[in-house]
Amino acid sequence: MEEMLFGNPTRGRIPPSTPPPHSAPDGEKKDYVLRELAKVYSTVFKPIEEATKFDVFYSSLLNEAEFRTPPMVLLVGPYSVGKTTFIHYLLGRSFPGERVGPEPTTDRFVAVMYGEDERTIPGNALTVAPNSPFRALQREGNHFLSRFEGSMCDSPLLEHLTLIDTPGVLSGEKQRVARLYDFDVVVQWFAERVDLIILLFDPFKLDISDELMSVIKGFKGHEDKVRVVLNKADQVSQQQLMRVYGALMWSLGKVLETPEVCRVYVGSFHDEELQDPDTAPLLAAEMADLLADLRDLPHQSALRRVNELVKRARLLKAHVYLLDHLKERMPAVYGFDRKKKELIDTMPAQFRAVCRARGLSPGDFPDIKRFTQVAQELDFSAFPKVSGARLRKGKALDDLDRTLAETIPALMEYLPRGNASQQASEIEPSPHSNADPHHPGHHHHHPSRPSETTAYAAASSTARHPNGAADRPSEHHAHLHHGVPQDAVGPDGRPTLPPRPPVTAQPATLSDSPPTALAVAQDPYLKG
């Protein structure tokens, strides 16, 4: 990662590539897919986005580094719920710039990345690095950049994942006024680009404040990335845990606007022994499930990039047709302001007209309120037409359609197939877990609780058998039964947990789905 950020900029350019043979290693095929996706974006997507001010309405333009960076995990939640400790648990050691305490200690966004030279990098330097995936954050200004830094850490896990620590979501005026940057906008920028969002709570902070609710609603469109974690669950009894779990589900039900019940992982991600032996087997199984989700990320990174690019293409098409529709309805000579106000006041009807005329899916359209808020500051008569010169007289959209119909499906043929657990051996435990006590990254482990990175590696092995059994229980299952009474451990040293299904990769689909009744009800421009 460090070489990618600060190395020779010419090395970041996309080299000419030929398709690898289907017998090539999965890593080579994945690299080929990512290179081709970056090339497709720069030649097909980017010219359309620049012509239609896509970055003004929605998300900033992408750069090549964003296709090549390791999968990113964003940790969000109230203060002191264990976000930084969670990262410490995964790495099995401390990292530069780590701050842990019962008060709001993390006052900045920290990107924990791999680097042999351990140090922290200020936000301004990190965003102007030649091949940085965070370059787009420069537009958030110095107030944010002074609260953003990179932490370079020599941990093998970080060669496969980048972890984003965030300040705790505060309540009241502290969140809205004390922070001199738009916290919600920054979190939303990360949500669009990360591969996984971990939303943490603890049994003592279940109330979802208005500020946290605003942050969670910013995850709309990325619900598939969100994993909810009830942390520090070993600090309450079994009966209390049942009540806390129900209260959290009730609170989330009022915020998450989805008909499905979200999955809540229950665990205690710290380097001490689990305190309650009654709940230890449950917590161990839940923690192993979450670690298995993290283990899958490196293997499925190319598939996720494809998925995000297809989502972006659908939004881009709807955006282009909306601007074309508004442009056509503007008068040719006079009355611009009056017509613009009329179109803004009837924006739901304009969305509905474009949706029906172009045969687009309602789920592809942007949020009406956000679109209208940006559009009213712009000149409608300056919007590009689909048949105009800026979009190459319709050829630009033809290229986009061809990319969705032919290019991307062809690239998907090169995506690695099979179970992600086959890649588990690539992620080795941290060498600092059993390092010399004088090593700066060394810390003491409880004798019944192994290093956290060993726990991460154990989850890789857990998914190899349908019943959750690992190949080497003495090494890989130790983290599953720390604090578990002896009668809860089988004769083979494995915890007596219920069988769990194997982790399998979910196939992506590029086909349109017909709008459901629920989608129609939730999209006001489809009503009537």
FIVO-944868 format. One record per residue (C-alpha): residue number from 1; z, y, x. Coordinates in steps of 0.02 Angstrom, whole numbers, plus 50000, padded with zeros to 5 digits. Layout:
# residues N
[r NUM [Z Y X]],
...
***
This chain:
# residues 528
[r 1 [50000 50000 50000]],
[r 2 [50044 50121 50141]],
[r 3 [49878 50091 50227]],
[r 4 [49788 50113 50063]],
[r 5 [49875 50281 50035]],
[r 6 [49861 50357 50208]],
[r 7 [49725 50258 50295]],
[r 8 [49548 50315 50330]],
[r 9 [49477 50383 50165]],
[r 10 [49310 50299 50198]],
[r 11 [49397 50131 50185]],
[r 12 [49438 50169 50003]],
[r 13 [49256 50184 49953]],
[r 14 [49177 50042 49857]],
[r 15 [49075 49935 49977]],
[r 16 [48915 49850 49921]],
[r 17 [48961 49682 49849]],
[r 18 [48872 49524 49797]],
[r 19 [48945 49404 49669]],
[r 20 [49051 49271 49753]],
[r 21 [49011 49088 49718]],
[r 22 [49111 49010 49578]],
[r 23 [49192 48897 49707]],
[r 24 [49264 49048 49799]],
[r 25 [49454 49073 49802]],
[r 26 [49530 49162 49654]],
[r 27 [49584 49308 49762]],
[r 28 [49406 49340 49820]],
[r 29 [49340 49333 49641]],
[r 30 [49477 49450 49579]],
[r 31 [49436 49577 49716]],
[r 32 [49253 49569 49667]],
[r 33 [49295 49602 49483]],
[r 34 [49405 49751 49526]],
[r 35 [49272 49826 49641]],
[r 36 [49140 49808 49505]],
[r 37 [49254 49883 49373]],
[r 38 [49281 50036 49484]],
[r 39 [49093 50050 49510]],
[r 40 [49059 50034 49323]],
[r 41 [49187 50168 49284]],
[r 42 [49119 50293 49412]],
[r 43 [48937 50270 49359]],
[r 44 [48950 50245 49170]],
[r 45 [49117 50307 49105]],
[r 46 [49155 50456 49216]],
[r 47 [48997 50560 49179]],
[r 48 [49029 50544 48992]],
[r 49 [49213 50588 49012]],
[r 50 [49171 50743 49115]],
[r 51 [49041 50801 48988]],
[r 52 [49159 50780 48840]],
[r 53 [49320 50847 48919]],
[r 54 [49403 50679 48894]],
[r 55 [49542 50725 49015]],
[r 56 [49585 50879 48913]],
[r 57 [49604 50780 48752]],
[r 58 [49685 50621 48816]],
[r 59 [49709 50549 48989]],
[r 60 [49657 50611 49161]],
[r 61 [49506 50536 49245]],
[r 62 [49532 50378 49347]],
[r 63 [49504 50359 49533]],
[r 64 [49455 50208 49636]],
[r 65 [49633 50179 49697]],
[r 66 [49694 50148 49520]],
[r 67 [49586 49992 49512]],
[r 68 [49650 49923 49678]],
[r 69 [49835 49962 49669]],
[r 70 [49953 49815 49637]],
[r 71 [50015 49795 49458]],
[r 72 [50144 49926 49411]],
[r 73 [50304 49903 49309]],
[r 74 [50385 50053 49224]],
[r 75 [50572 50051 49187]],
[r 76 [50631 50167 49048]],
[r 77 [50796 50188 48956]],
[r 78 [50953 50294 48937]],
[r 79 [51052 50336 49092]],
[r 80 [51161 50203 49176]],
[r 81 [51087 50054 49084]],
[r 82 [51042 49970 49250]],
[r 83 [50862 50024 49286]],
[r 84 [50890 50051 49473]],
[r 85 [51003 49898 49483]],
[r 86 [50864 49796 49401]],
[r 87 [50747 49845 49544]],
[r 88 [50884 49803 49669]],
[r 89 [50902 49633 49585]],
[r 90 [50716 49595 49600]],
[r 91 [50703 49649 49781]],
[r 92 [50864 49564 49835]],
[r 93 [50909 49719 49935]],
[r 94 [50924 49907 49927]],
[r 95 [50774 50022 49946]],
[r 96 [50756 50197 50021]],
[r 97 [50817 50330 49902]],
[r 98 [50917 50209 49793]],
[r 99 [51055 50292 49691]],
[r 100 [51170 50190 49578]],
[r 101 [51322 50246 49480]],
[r 102 [51398 50261 49305]],
[r 103 [51339 50442 49291]],
[r 104 [51155 50495 49280]],
[r 105 [51115 50463 49464]],
[r 106 [50926 50441 49464]],
[r 107 [50863 50618 49438]],
[r 108 [50682 50586 49483]],
[r 109 [50536 50468 49462]],
[r 110 [50530 50346 49606]],
[r 111 [50379 50236 49644]],
[r 112 [50447 50088 49745]],
[r 113 [50300 50023 49847]],
[r 114 [50268 49910 49995]],
[r 115 [50273 49985 50168]],
[r 116 [50325 49918 50338]],
[r 117 [50390 50089 50388]],
[r 118 [50535 50113 50268]],
[r 119 [50549 50293 50210]],
[r 120 [50535 50408 50060]],
[r 121 [50380 50514 50030]],
[r 122 [50394 50678 49933]],
[r 123 [50293 50692 49773]],
[r 124 [50174 50827 49836]],
[r 125 [50126 50721 49987]],
[r 126 [50112 50563 49882]],
[r 127 [49992 50640 49756]],
[r 128 [49874 50717 49885]],
[r 129 [49859 50558 49991]],
[r 130 [49674 50512 50005]],
[r 131 [49684 50349 49908]],
[r 132 [49838 50377 49802]],
[r 133 [49839 50309 49624]],
[r 134 [49952 50456 49578]],
[r 135 [49830 50597 49618]],
[r 136 [49812 50645 49434]],
[r 137 [49997 50692 49428]],
[r 138 [49959 50849 49528]],
[r 139 [49919 50937 49365]],
[r 140 [50101 50920 49310]],
[r 141 [50148 51054 49436]],
[r 142 [50283 51081 49565]],
[r 143 [50427 51065 49443]],
[r 144 [50382 50882 49417]],
[r 145 [50321 50846 49593]],
[r 146 [50489 50902 49663]],
[r 147 [50564 50765 49554]],
[r 148 [50441 50630 49605]],
[r 149 [50444 50527 49764]],
[r 150 [50381 50366 49838]],
[r 151 [50497 50238 49916]],
[r 152 [50413 50130 50048]],
[r 153 [50507 49965 50065]],
[r 154 [50470 49812 50172]],
[r 155 [50494 49683 50034]],
[r 156 [50366 49543 50007]],
[r 157 [50381 49563 49819]],
[r 158 [50311 49739 49831]],
[r 159 [50149 49673 49903]],
[r 160 [50118 49606 49727]],
[r 161 [50208 49733 49616]],
[r 162 [50245 49919 49617]],
[r 163 [50405 49967 49524]],
[r 164 [50426 50139 49443]],
[r 165 [50606 50196 49420]],
[r 166 [50634 50341 49300]],
[r 167 [50774 50463 49261]],
[r 168 [50882 50413 49115]],
[r 169 [50831 50486 48947]],
[r 170 [50962 50616 48905]],
[r 171 [51013 50685 48736]],
[r 172 [51001 50859 48663]],
[r 173 [50966 51015 48764]],
[r 174 [50984 50927 48932]],
[r 175 [50825 50828 48897]],
[r 176 [50725 50967 48817]],
[r 177 [50776 51119 48920]],
[r 178 [50861 51067 49083]],
[r 179 [50706 50973 49142]],
[r 180 [50573 51099 49188]],
[r 181 [50429 50978 49158]],
[r 182 [50372 50881 49006]],
[r 183 [50461 50715 49024]],
[r 184 [50369 50635 48877]],
[r 185 [50197 50679 48948]],
[r 186 [50239 50606 49119]],
[r 187 [50307 50445 49044]],
[r 188 [50152 50431 48935]],
[r 189 [50041 50451 49088]],
[r 190 [50130 50307 49172]],
[r 191 [50127 50203 49011]],
[r 192 [49937 50215 49007]],
[r 193 [49921 50148 49184]],
[r 194 [50060 50023 49212]],
[r 195 [50044 49839 49174]],
[r 196 [50218 49817 49100]],
[r 197 [50348 49932 49022]],
[r 198 [50529 49874 49026]],
[r 199 [50636 49967 48900]],
[r 200 [50819 49940 48944]],
[r 201 [50977 49958 48839]],
[r 202 [51154 49900 48865]],
[r 203 [51287 49847 48737]],
[r 204 [51373 50016 48753]],
[r 205 [51219 50128 48730]],
[r 206 [51130 50062 48575]],
[r 207 [51103 50229 48489]],
[r 208 [50922 50285 48501]],
[r 209 [50925 50474 48516]],
[r 210 [50785 50586 48455]],
[r 211 [50731 50611 48635]],
[r 212 [50722 50424 48670]],
[r 213 [50632 50398 48505]],
[r 214 [50501 50524 48560]],
[r 215 [50477 50430 48724]],
[r 216 [50459 50263 48635]],
[r 217 [50333 50333 48512]],
[r 218 [50231 50387 48662]],
[r 219 [50201 50202 48695]],
[r 220 [50090 50192 48541]],
[r 221 [49934 50095 48584]],
[r 222 [50024 50007 48726]],
[r 223 [50146 49902 48625]],
[r 224 [50081 49743 48707]],
[r 225 [50152 49804 48873]],
[r 226 [50330 49838 48811]],
[r 227 [50472 49717 48847]],
[r 228 [50644 49763 48777]],
[r 229 [50793 49709 48882]],
[r 230 [50975 49709 48826]],
[r 231 [51057 49722 48997]],
[r 232 [51240 49696 49048]],
[r 233 [51256 49567 48909]],
[r 234 [51388 49468 49006]],
[r 235 [51512 49610 48980]],
[r 236 [51538 49567 48796]],
[r 237 [51596 49408 48712]],
[r 238 [51482 49288 48620]],
[r 239 [51531 49358 48450]],
[r 240 [51510 49537 48508]],
[r 241 [51342 49495 48585]],
[r 242 [51281 49431 48417]],
[r 243 [51331 49594 48333]],
[r 244 [51260 49701 48472]],
[r 245 [51095 49607 48465]],
[r 246 [51082 49635 48277]],
[r 247 [51123 49820 48294]],
[r 248 [50990 49842 48428]],
[r 249 [50858 49755 48322]],
[r 250 [50904 49866 48175]],
[r 251 [50887 50023 48282]],
[r 252 [50721 49968 48356]],
[r 253 [50654 49927 48183]],
[r 254 [50666 50110 48136]],
[r 255 [50572 50167 48291]],
[r 256 [50438 50036 48327]],
[r 257 [50305 50057 48194]],
[r 258 [50246 49878 48197]],
[r 259 [50264 49743 48062]],
[r 260 [50311 49613 48192]],
[r 261 [50486 49591 48262]],
[r 262 [50490 49637 48446]],
[r 263 [50556 49515 48575]],
[r 264 [50722 49569 48653]],
[r 265 [50771 49486 48817]],
[r 266 [50958 49469 48841]],
[r 267 [51027 49463 49018]],
[r 268 [51130 49540 49157]],
[r 269 [51023 49591 49303]],
[r 270 [51146 49621 49444]],
[r 271 [51201 49528 49601]],
[r 272 [51369 49468 49537]],
[r 273 [51422 49311 49446]],
[r 274 [51399 49310 49258]],
[r 275 [51567 49350 49181]],
[r 276 [51564 49250 49018]],
[r 277 [51533 49061 49037]],
[r 278 [51502 49045 48849]],
[r 279 [51346 49153 48854]],
[r 280 [51290 49110 49032]],
[r 281 [51164 48973 48984]],
[r 282 [51082 49087 48855]],
[r 283 [51073 49233 48975]],
[r 284 [51003 49123 49113]],
[r 285 [50862 49061 49002]],
[r 286 [50822 49237 48940]],
[r 287 [50821 49308 49117]],
[r 288 [50706 49169 49175]],
[r 289 [50583 49210 49034]],
[r 290 [50575 49392 49085]],
[r 291 [50554 49348 49268]],
[r 292 [50412 49232 49218]],
[r 293 [50326 49379 49133]],
[r 294 [50341 49479 49293]],
[r 295 [50276 49333 49395]],
[r 296 [50118 49327 49289]],
[r 297 [50071 49508 49322]],
[r 298 [49986 49488 49493]],
[r 299 [49883 49342 49430]],
[r 300 [49825 49435 49274]],
[r 301 [49800 49607 49351]],
[r 302 [49610 49598 49345]],
[r 303 [49614 49539 49163]],
[r 304 [49728 49684 49119]],
[r 305 [49612 49808 49205]],
[r 306 [49469 49739 49100]],
[r 307 [49573 49755 48943]],
[r 308 [49621 49936 48980]],
[r 309 [49443 49984 49022]],
[r 310 [49378 49911 48859]],
[r 311 [49512 50005 48762]],
[r 312 [49460 50164 48852]],
[r 313 [49276 50132 48812]],
[r 314 [49311 50114 48626]],
[r 315 [49411 50276 48624]],
[r 316 [49275 50362 48725]],
[r 317 [49140 50312 48600]],
[r 318 [49242 50377 48453]],
[r 319 [49278 50537 48549]],
[r 320 [49093 50568 48586]],
[r 321 [49042 50542 48405]],
[r 322 [49181 50656 48343]],
[r 323 [49124 50799 48456]],
[r 324 [48943 50769 48405]],
[r 325 [48993 50776 48221]],
[r 326 [49091 50939 48241]],
[r 327 [48950 51017 48343]],
[r 328 [48820 50978 48209]],
[r 329 [48923 51062 48073]],
[r 330 [48940 51226 48165]],
[r 331 [48824 51366 48104]],
[r 332 [48680 51420 48213]],
[r 333 [48699 51610 48203]],
[r 334 [48864 51677 48131]],
[r 335 [49023 51623 48041]],
[r 336 [49088 51518 48186]],
[r 337 [49273 51555 48163]],
[r 338 [49271 51525 47976]],
[r 339 [49180 51358 47994]],
[r 340 [49293 51303 48136]],
[r 341 [49448 51337 48030]],
[r 342 [49371 51240 47886]],
[r 343 [49336 51090 47998]],
[r 344 [49512 51094 48071]],
[r 345 [49590 51102 47898]],
[r 346 [49487 50952 47842]],
[r 347 [49499 50852 48004]],
[r 348 [49553 50689 47916]],
[r 349 [49394 50698 47811]],
[r 350 [49291 50727 47969]],
[r 351 [49369 50573 48050]],
[r 352 [49331 50472 47895]],
[r 353 [49151 50531 47893]],
[r 354 [49121 50484 48076]],
[r 355 [49207 50316 48053]],
[r 356 [49093 50270 47909]],
[r 357 [48932 50345 47977]],
[r 358 [48946 50262 48147]],
[r 359 [49023 50098 48091]],
[r 360 [49171 50114 48210]],
[r 361 [49337 50026 48195]],
[r 362 [49478 50141 48134]],
[r 363 [49589 50078 48275]],
[r 364 [49469 50155 48402]],
[r 365 [49502 50333 48345]],
[r 366 [49629 50450 48427]],
[r 367 [49783 50520 48344]],
[r 368 [49725 50655 48222]],
[r 369 [49868 50774 48255]],
[r 370 [49846 50768 48443]],
[r 371 [49656 50784 48432]],
[r 372 [49668 50933 48314]],
[r 373 [49798 51020 48422]],
[r 374 [49682 51015 48574]],
[r 375 [49520 51047 48480]],
[r 376 [49578 51207 48397]],
[r 377 [49590 51288 48569]],
[r 378 [49409 51246 48611]],
[r 379 [49239 51311 48559]],
[r 380 [49159 51185 48441]],
[r 381 [48986 51254 48472]],
[r 382 [49004 51207 48657]],
[r 383 [49033 51022 48621]],
[r 384 [48895 50907 48686]],
[r 385 [48776 50819 48566]],
[r 386 [48739 50635 48583]],
[r 387 [48553 50676 48594]],
[r 388 [48582 50823 48712]],
[r 389 [48546 50842 48896]],
[r 390 [48728 50822 48951]],
[r 391 [48731 50645 48880]],
[r 392 [48553 50609 48941]],
[r 393 [48480 50613 48766]],
[r 394 [48581 50465 48708]],
[r 395 [48553 50357 48861]],
[r 396 [48731 50383 48921]],
[r 397 [48801 50298 48765]],
[r 398 [48668 50163 48777]],
[r 399 [48732 50125 48952]],
[r 400 [48910 50120 48885]],
[r 401 [48861 49998 48748]],
[r 402 [48768 49890 48873]],
[r 403 [48921 49888 48985]],
[r 404 [49030 49826 48842]],
[r 405 [48903 49698 48783]],
[r 406 [48838 49630 48948]],
[r 407 [48917 49693 49110]],
[r 408 [49101 49668 49071]],
[r 409 [49079 49497 48989]],
[r 410 [48981 49442 49143]],
[r 411 [49122 49501 49256]],
[r 412 [49249 49405 49154]],
[r 413 [49164 49245 49209]],
[r 414 [49236 49277 49381]],
[r 415 [49414 49301 49323]],
[r 416 [49534 49167 49388]],
[r 417 [49558 49024 49266]],
[r 418 [49706 48909 49245]],
[r 419 [49893 48936 49240]],
[r 420 [49964 49085 49331]],
[r 421 [50103 48979 49401]],
[r 422 [49980 48907 49525]],
[r 423 [49990 49075 49614]],
[r 424 [50179 49074 49625]],
[r 425 [50181 49016 49805]],
[r 426 [50103 49182 49856]],
[r 427 [50266 49272 49817]],
[r 428 [50397 49227 49947]],
[r 429 [50582 49269 49940]],
[r 430 [50635 49426 50032]],
[r 431 [50674 49392 50216]],
[r 432 [50824 49508 50198]],
[r 433 [50911 49396 50072]],
[r 434 [50991 49294 50211]],
[r 435 [50966 49417 50350]],
[r 436 [51086 49469 50484]],
[r 437 [51235 49564 50411]],
[r 438 [51194 49712 50520]],
[r 439 [51020 49730 50444]],
[r 440 [51012 49891 50342]],
[r 441 [50946 49796 50191]],
[r 442 [51080 49661 50195]],
[r 443 [51212 49648 50060]],
[r 444 [51341 49518 50016]],
[r 445 [51301 49387 49883]],
[r 446 [51425 49293 49779]],
[r 447 [51428 49113 49840]],
[r 448 [51374 49048 49670]],
[r 449 [51239 49178 49647]],
[r 450 [51087 49175 49763]],
[r 451 [50981 49324 49812]],
[r 452 [50887 49413 49675]],
[r 453 [50718 49385 49753]],
[r 454 [50760 49200 49756]],
[r 455 [50790 49219 49570]],
[r 456 [50618 49296 49551]],
[r 457 [50538 49155 49649]],
[r 458 [50633 49028 49545]],
[r 459 [50552 49091 49387]],
[r 460 [50384 49058 49468]],
[r 461 [50431 48876 49488]],
[r 462 [50511 48862 49317]],
[r 463 [50346 48877 49226]],
[r 464 [50267 48729 49315]],
[r 465 [50330 48601 49189]],
[r 466 [50329 48612 48999]],
[r 467 [50517 48582 48990]],
[r 468 [50555 48724 49111]],
[r 469 [50609 48607 49252]],
[r 470 [50575 48659 49429]],
[r 471 [50514 48554 49574]],
[r 472 [50664 48590 49686]],
[r 473 [50818 48622 49580]],
[r 474 [50933 48646 49726]],
[r 475 [50837 48801 49781]],
[r 476 [50747 48865 49629]],
[r 477 [50871 48839 49487]],
[r 478 [51027 48905 49570]],
[r 479 [51005 49074 49484]],
[r 480 [50995 48992 49314]],
[r 481 [51172 48926 49312]],
[r 482 [51279 49048 49408]],
[r 483 [51440 49065 49310]],
[r 484 [51394 48914 49201]],
[r 485 [51535 48786 49174]],
[r 486 [51508 48615 49249]],
[r 487 [51484 48530 49081]],
[r 488 [51333 48643 49050]],
[r 489 [51244 48577 49205]],
[r 490 [51154 48410 49202]],
[r 491 [51176 48273 49332]],
[r 492 [51019 48330 49422]],
[r 493 [51090 48503 49452]],
[r 494 [50984 48587 49318]],
[r 495 [51062 48685 49175]],
[r 496 [51052 48597 49008]],
[r 497 [50940 48722 48923]],
[r 498 [50821 48694 48776]],
[r 499 [50641 48656 48825]],
[r 500 [50524 48805 48838]],
[r 501 [50334 48804 48828]],
[r 502 [50231 48836 48985]],
[r 503 [50170 49010 49024]],
[r 504 [49985 49023 48990]],
[r 505 [49865 49167 49011]],
[r 506 [49803 49244 48849]],
[r 507 [49614 49257 48838]],
[r 508 [49542 49429 48814]],
[r 509 [49421 49467 48674]],
[r 510 [49289 49602 48664]],
[r 511 [49247 49576 48482]],
[r 512 [49285 49704 48348]],
[r 513 [49415 49658 48218]],
[r 514 [49391 49715 48038]],
[r 515 [49519 49845 47982]],
[r 516 [49665 49769 47891]],
[r 517 [49750 49842 47739]],
[r 518 [49894 49895 47850]],
[r 519 [49775 49986 47969]],
[r 520 [49699 50079 47822]],
[r 521 [49870 50127 47759]],
[r 522 [49922 50193 47929]],
[r 523 [49764 50294 47961]],
[r 524 [49757 50441 47842]],
[r 525 [49573 50477 47878]],
[r 526 [49527 50306 47806]],
[r 527 [49612 50337 47640]],
[r 528 [49516 50395 47490]],
***
